[in-house]
């Protein structure tokens, strides 16, 4: 469960979510990931460290650059957890709806 804690904590930041959205298009260097943001390169590096610690991305050295890519396994685990609870709540609401639609019996 601690992995999910790290995952959702990392996903709570809009900049990190935007970085993941960019990486969904393919690998990118840290510099390429920083381009659309008006924050410093060290700030981007800190975001990348959070994403890496949460196992949402993987980084590798490519010459003088670090290339980043998504780690789909961690995203799948988070999605599976969310899907379980989506089914749970959907089923619960369906049962509630069915119960509320029943006509009360006259006594």
Secondary structure by P-SEA (a helix, b strand, c coil): caaaaaaaaaaccaaaaaaaaaacccccccccccccccccaaaaaaaaaaaaaaccbbbbbcccbbbbbbaaaaaaaaaaaaaaaaaaaaaaaaaaaaaaacccccc
